[in-house]
Amino acid sequence: MSANSFGSRFRITSFGESHGVALGAIVEGCPAGVTFDMSLITSELARRRPGQNGIVSGRNEEDAPEVLSGVFEGKTLGTPIAVIVRNKDARSEDYKEIAFSPRAGHADDLWRSKFGHSDHRGGGRSSGRETVARVIGGAIAQMVLREAAPSLRVFAFASQIGPVKLDDAEVLEVEKRLVGREIAVDQFSSRFPHVVKNAEIEEMLLKAKAEGRSYGGEVQVFIANSPMGLGQPVFHKLKSDLAAAFMSVGATAGVELGDGREVMEAEGSEFHRQTDQRQYGGIRGGISTGEPILLRVFFKPTATVLDVAKKGRHDPCIVIRAIPVLESMAWMVMADHLLWARQDRI
């Protein structure tokens, strides 16, 4: 199987299966001399891990990272950085049936048809557990950007889960409060930053989990203080690399930049003379403008439902644990393009 690597100048290779010995990432292109923050990798993995609360998967993994190479005396060496996380709470017997009976909504049958031989335990490499590697890569990208673009920040939050959603004014308020450090998305169990609606979602997902039902949702990704001039103007536009990064995450169904679908109904002379520029989402001509980068990512409902869901340990909504993964993918794209931009002119 090929295509397990992502990025150009800052590049991650993801490896491992859901019920294998370990999963991990090899990061290439991280410059030498970057301060290596092990606690950042640990905390980011903790945000993604299952078993956090009653509305996510009950699989209880420590997700403790082990650094194998690329770091010495607290600094990166400029050589490949290898980090692994060992699997300790796999229950492979839960997946015996799908070896011969593919699950609806999953790609079990397609994997077997394409490769002829696949690991059915926990979905193998197609499992959401593969995102461990992405979070490791995102944490290392953050370390690079702390030094290369210290004011840059990435936020993601749920703006809709099932039928419950934030209106446009509420989304703007959340963005403002996140940038102002007045709230943190992780203080809400569903990462839906609204006290009343978060409680409503929690009740809805607990009921869904008990009944074997699931929901999809929408995530807002907000990148603040991006440097101007990131992105290549033909292939590898910043918007196309961000979209590719997000669409590579399991269960994603679509990505919108700025005003997204609404631009179809706009009249050009009005659309292009708006003063706040949010309609472009912070990117024009494939290149960052220096304004906030705004994207929306859409997720379909979790595919494991009804009796299969009730027997196993599954998320009734993947959005909650996907949020730190989307943030990680954004951090990696931004690090990749910042390093790339340094080669654009002398």
C-alpha positions as CSV (number, residue, x, y, z in Angstrom):
1,M,0.0,0.0,0.0
2,S,1.4,3.4,-1.0
3,A,0.4,7.0,-0.2
4,N,0.9,6.9,3.5
5,S,2.9,10.2,3.5
6,F,1.6,13.8,3.5
7,G,3.3,17.1,2.9
8,S,6.2,18.5,0.9
9,R,8.8,20.4,2.9
10,F,7.4,19.2,6.3
11,R,6.4,15.6,5.6
12,I,4.7,13.0,7.8
13,T,4.6,9.2,7.1
14,S,1.9,7.4,9.1
15,F,2.1,3.7,9.9
16,G,0.5,1.1,12.0
17,E,-2.9,-0.7,12.4
18,S,-5.7,-0.3,15.0
19,H,-5.0,-3.6,16.7
20,G,-1.3,-4.0,15.8
21,V,1.6,-3.6,18.2
22,A,1.8,0.2,17.7
23,L,1.0,3.2,15.5
24,G,3.2,6.1,14.8
25,A,4.6,8.8,12.6
26,I,7.9,9.6,11.0
27,V,8.4,13.3,10.4
28,E,10.9,14.6,7.9
29,G,11.7,18.2,7.1
30,C,11.6,19.5,10.7
31,P,14.6,21.9,10.9
32,A,17.4,21.2,13.4
33,G,17.5,23.1,16.7
34,V,13.7,23.3,17.3
35,T,12.9,23.0,21.0
36,F,11.2,19.6,21.4
37,D,8.2,19.7,23.7
38,M,7.3,16.1,24.7
39,S,4.5,17.4,26.9
40,L,2.8,19.0,23.9
41,I,2.7,15.6,22.0
42,T,1.3,14.0,25.2
43,S,-1.4,16.6,25.7
44,E,-2.5,16.6,22.0
45,L,-2.7,12.8,22.0
46,A,-4.8,13.0,25.2
47,R,-7.2,15.3,23.4
48,R,-7.7,12.8,20.7
49,R,-7.8,9.6,22.7
50,P,-10.9,7.5,23.3
51,G,-12.4,7.0,26.7
52,Q,-12.4,10.7,27.6
53,N,-16.1,10.8,28.6
54,G,-19.4,9.0,28.1
55,I,-20.1,10.4,24.6
56,V,-17.1,9.0,22.8
57,S,-15.6,5.5,22.3
58,G,-15.0,3.5,25.5
59,R,-11.7,2.1,24.3
60,N,-9.2,3.0,27.0
61,E,-5.8,3.7,25.5
62,E,-3.1,5.6,27.3
63,D,-1.7,6.8,24.0
64,A,1.7,7.4,25.7
65,P,4.2,8.5,23.0
66,E,7.7,7.1,22.7
67,V,10.4,9.1,20.7
68,L,12.7,6.7,18.8
69,S,14.9,9.1,16.8
70,G,15.5,12.7,15.7
71,V,15.8,14.4,19.1
72,F,18.8,14.9,21.3
73,E,19.2,17.0,24.5
74,G,15.8,18.6,24.0
75,K,16.4,19.8,20.4
76,T,15.5,18.4,17.0
77,L,18.4,17.1,15.0
78,G,17.1,17.8,11.5
79,T,17.0,14.0,11.0
80,P,13.7,12.0,10.7
81,I,11.8,12.1,14.0
82,A,10.1,8.7,14.7
83,V,7.4,8.6,17.4
84,I,5.2,5.6,18.3
85,V,2.2,4.9,20.5
86,R,1.6,1.3,21.6
87,N,-1.8,-0.3,21.5
88,K,-2.8,-1.7,24.9
89,D,-6.6,-2.0,25.0
90,A,-7.5,-3.7,21.7
91,R,-10.4,-6.2,21.7
92,S,-9.9,-8.0,18.4
93,E,-12.5,-10.7,19.1
94,D,-15.2,-7.9,18.7
95,Y,-14.3,-7.9,14.9
96,K,-14.4,-11.6,14.0
97,E,-17.7,-11.3,12.2
98,I,-16.6,-8.6,9.8
99,A,-13.8,-10.7,8.4
100,F,-16.5,-12.3,6.3
101,S,-19.4,-9.9,6.6
102,P,-18.4,-6.3,5.7
103,R,-20.0,-3.5,7.7
104,A,-22.5,-1.1,6.0
105,G,-21.0,2.3,5.5
106,H,-17.4,1.2,6.0
107,A,-14.9,0.2,3.3
108,D,-14.2,-3.3,4.6
109,D,-15.3,-4.8,1.3
110,L,-13.4,-2.3,-0.8
111,W,-10.2,-2.8,1.1
112,R,-10.4,-6.6,0.7
113,S,-11.3,-6.2,-3.0
114,K,-8.4,-3.7,-3.7
115,F,-5.6,-5.4,-1.7
116,G,-6.8,-9.0,-1.5
117,H,-5.6,-9.3,2.1
118,S,-6.4,-6.8,4.9
119,D,-6.5,-6.6,8.7
120,H,-10.2,-6.6,9.8
121,R,-9.3,-6.1,13.5
122,G,-10.8,-2.7,14.5
123,G,-10.7,-1.8,10.8
124,G,-7.0,-2.2,10.6
125,R,-5.4,0.8,8.9
126,S,-8.7,2.3,7.9
127,S,-9.6,2.8,11.6
128,G,-9.9,6.3,13.0
129,R,-7.0,5.2,15.3
130,E,-4.6,5.9,12.5
131,T,-5.1,9.6,13.3
132,V,-2.7,9.1,16.2
133,A,0.1,9.7,13.6
134,R,-1.5,12.9,12.4
135,V,-1.7,14.3,16.0
136,I,1.9,13.5,16.5
137,G,2.8,15.3,13.3
138,G,0.7,18.2,14.2
139,A,2.3,18.6,17.6
140,I,5.8,18.7,16.0
141,A,4.5,21.2,13.4
142,Q,3.4,23.4,16.3
143,M,6.9,23.2,17.8
144,V,8.3,24.5,14.5
145,L,5.7,27.3,14.2
146,R,6.2,28.4,17.8
147,E,9.6,29.6,16.7
148,A,8.9,30.5,13.1
149,A,5.5,32.2,13.4
150,P,4.8,32.5,17.2
151,S,1.6,34.4,16.9
152,L,-0.1,31.9,14.6
153,R,-2.9,29.9,16.2
154,V,-5.2,27.2,15.1
155,F,-8.7,26.6,16.5
156,A,-11.4,24.1,15.6
157,F,-14.8,23.7,17.2
158,A,-18.1,22.0,16.4
159,S,-20.7,24.4,15.1
160,Q,-23.3,21.6,14.4
161,I,-23.9,18.1,15.7
162,G,-26.9,16.4,14.4
163,P,-29.8,18.9,14.4
164,V,-28.2,21.2,17.0
165,K,-26.2,24.1,15.6
166,L,-24.7,27.6,16.2
167,D,-26.1,30.5,14.1
168,D,-23.7,32.9,12.3
169,A,-23.6,35.4,15.1
170,E,-22.8,32.7,17.6
171,V,-20.0,31.4,15.4
172,L,-18.5,34.9,15.3
173,E,-18.8,35.2,19.0
174,V,-17.0,31.9,19.6
175,E,-14.2,32.9,17.3
176,K,-13.7,36.2,19.2
177,R,-13.7,34.5,22.5
178,L,-11.3,31.8,21.4
179,V,-8.8,34.3,20.1
180,G,-9.2,36.4,23.3
181,R,-8.6,33.2,25.4
182,E,-11.9,33.7,27.2
183,I,-12.9,30.1,26.5
184,A,-11.2,26.9,25.5
185,V,-13.1,24.4,23.3
186,D,-12.0,21.5,25.4
187,Q,-14.0,22.8,28.4
188,F,-17.1,21.6,26.6
189,S,-17.6,17.8,26.5
190,S,-18.8,17.9,22.8
191,R,-16.4,20.6,21.8
192,F,-19.5,22.6,21.0
193,P,-18.8,25.9,22.7
194,H,-22.2,26.8,24.0
195,V,-23.2,25.9,27.5
196,V,-26.9,25.1,26.9
197,K,-26.5,23.5,23.5
198,N,-23.5,21.4,24.7
199,A,-25.7,19.9,27.4
200,E,-28.4,19.2,24.9
201,I,-25.8,17.5,22.6
202,E,-24.4,15.4,25.5
203,E,-27.9,14.1,26.3
204,M,-28.6,13.4,22.7
205,L,-25.3,11.5,22.2
206,L,-25.7,9.4,25.4
207,K,-29.1,8.3,24.2
208,A,-27.7,7.6,20.7
209,K,-24.9,5.5,22.1
210,A,-27.3,3.4,24.2
211,E,-29.5,2.9,21.1
212,G,-26.7,2.3,18.6
213,R,-27.4,5.4,16.6
214,S,-25.1,8.1,15.3
215,Y,-24.8,11.7,14.1
216,G,-22.6,13.8,11.8
217,G,-21.8,17.5,12.1
218,E,-19.9,20.6,11.0
219,V,-16.6,21.9,12.3
220,Q,-15.3,25.4,12.0
221,V,-11.5,25.7,11.5
222,F,-10.2,29.1,12.3
223,I,-6.5,30.0,11.7
224,A,-5.5,33.3,13.3
225,N,-2.4,35.4,12.6
226,S,-1.3,33.6,9.5
227,P,1.7,35.1,7.8
228,M,0.9,36.6,4.4
229,G,2.2,34.8,1.3
230,L,1.8,31.2,2.2
231,G,0.7,28.8,-0.6
232,Q,1.8,28.2,-4.2
233,P,-0.4,29.9,-6.9
234,V,-0.9,26.9,-9.3
235,F,-0.7,23.5,-7.7
236,H,-0.4,23.3,-3.9
237,K,-2.6,26.4,-3.4
238,L,-2.9,26.8,0.4
239,K,-6.7,26.2,0.1
240,S,-6.2,23.0,-1.9
241,D,-3.6,21.6,0.6
242,L,-5.9,22.4,3.5
243,A,-8.8,20.8,1.8
244,A,-6.8,17.7,0.9
245,A,-5.6,17.5,4.5
246,F,-9.1,17.7,5.9
247,M,-10.7,15.4,3.3
248,S,-8.1,12.8,4.1
249,V,-9.6,12.4,7.6
250,G,-12.1,9.6,7.9
251,A,-15.8,10.4,7.7
252,T,-15.3,13.8,6.1
253,A,-17.9,14.7,3.5
254,G,-16.9,18.2,2.4
255,V,-14.9,21.4,2.9
256,E,-15.9,25.0,2.4
257,L,-13.6,28.0,2.3
258,G,-14.9,31.4,3.4
259,D,-18.5,31.9,2.2
260,G,-18.4,28.5,0.5
261,R,-21.6,27.6,-1.3
262,E,-23.2,31.0,-0.6
263,V,-20.9,32.6,-3.3
264,M,-23.0,31.0,-6.0
265,E,-25.8,33.3,-5.3
266,A,-23.7,36.5,-4.9
267,E,-23.5,39.3,-7.5
268,G,-19.8,40.0,-8.3
269,S,-19.7,43.8,-7.8
270,E,-21.1,43.4,-4.3
271,F,-19.2,40.3,-3.4
272,H,-15.8,41.7,-4.2
273,R,-16.2,45.1,-2.5
274,Q,-17.0,43.8,1.0
275,T,-14.7,45.3,3.5
276,D,-14.0,42.6,6.0
277,Q,-12.9,40.1,3.4
278,R,-14.3,37.1,5.3
279,Q,-15.9,35.9,2.0
280,Y,-12.5,34.8,0.7
281,G,-11.6,32.9,3.9
282,G,-8.2,34.5,4.2
283,I,-6.9,33.0,0.9
284,R,-6.9,34.7,-2.5
285,G,-5.2,33.2,-5.6
286,G,-4.2,30.2,-3.5
287,I,-2.1,32.5,-1.2
288,S,-2.7,33.6,2.3
289,T,-3.7,37.2,2.7
290,G,-2.7,37.6,6.4
291,E,-6.3,37.7,7.4
292,P,-8.0,34.9,9.4
293,I,-8.3,31.7,7.4
294,L,-11.8,30.3,7.7
295,L,-13.0,26.8,6.7
296,R,-15.9,24.5,7.4
297,V,-15.5,20.7,7.4
298,F,-18.6,18.5,7.2
299,F,-18.8,14.9,8.7
300,K,-21.2,12.1,7.9
301,P,-22.7,10.1,10.8
302,T,-20.5,7.4,12.3
303,A,-21.0,4.2,10.1
304,T,-21.1,1.7,13.0
305,V,-24.7,1.7,14.2
306,L,-27.5,-0.4,15.8
307,D,-26.6,-3.8,17.2
308,V,-23.0,-3.7,16.0
309,A,-22.5,-0.3,17.7
310,K,-24.1,-1.5,20.9
311,K,-21.8,-4.6,21.1
312,G,-18.6,-2.7,20.5
313,R,-16.9,0.5,21.6
314,H,-17.7,3.2,19.1
315,D,-18.2,7.0,18.8
316,P,-21.9,8.1,18.3
317,C,-20.4,11.2,16.7
318,I,-16.9,11.3,15.2
319,V,-16.8,15.1,15.2
320,I,-15.7,15.4,18.8
321,R,-12.5,13.5,18.5
322,A,-11.9,14.6,14.9
323,I,-11.5,18.2,16.1
324,P,-7.9,17.8,17.4
325,V,-7.1,15.8,14.3
326,L,-8.3,18.7,12.0
327,E,-6.2,21.1,14.0
328,S,-3.2,18.8,13.6
329,M,-3.6,18.7,9.9
330,A,-3.9,22.5,9.7
331,W,-0.7,22.9,11.8
332,M,1.1,20.6,9.4
333,V,-0.1,22.4,6.3
334,M,0.9,25.7,7.7
335,A,4.4,24.5,8.8
336,D,4.8,22.9,5.4
337,H,4.0,26.2,3.5
338,L,5.9,28.4,5.8
339,L,9.1,26.4,5.2
340,W,8.2,26.4,1.5
341,A,7.7,30.2,1.4
342,R,11.3,30.6,2.6
343,Q,12.4,29.2,-0.8
344,D,10.2,31.5,-2.9
345,R,12.6,34.4,-3.2
346,I,16.1,35.5,-2.1
